[in-house]
Amino acid sequence: MKYMMIMRDTDEAIEAARQVPFEDILNAMGRYNEELINAGVMMAGEGLTEPQEGFVVDFGVDPPRITDGPYGTTESQFNGFWIIQVDSREEAEEWARRCPLGPGSKLEMRRLQDTADFPQDNEYVRKEKAWREQLGTDRPMRAD
């Protein structure tokens, strides 16, 4: 099963991170990413730019409206994510606990739906299986 680990910070967490040398943060995250890769569970992971660079597409109007960031409260925004593939929720919880985040930071854990979660006789569910195989998206990253 796959989980997305969504990193969220409060204003206090952002301020606390400013007090730590950026090199220390990079090294802690790098070590954590290396552990995920070496364990063969990391499928993807990225940091995101500041919310000011983002935008929202609102489909509640026609045509859809674009709103520039920042948007929402600090806690409602996420600034990075990982996608991991593990054998159980408990294993996902263990990897989440090991993440080198500080006070005021949170990881939202969301299981990614799999093609098995949908009706198997649907044309696009069958196509999805083939697309995933073609793209190789069901294989974790591994350090060789």
Helices and strands as residue ranges (DSSP letters): E 2-9, H 11-18, H 22-38, E 42-47, G 51-53, E 55-58, E 65-68, G 74-76, E 80-85, H 89-98, E 105-111, G 115-117, H 123-135
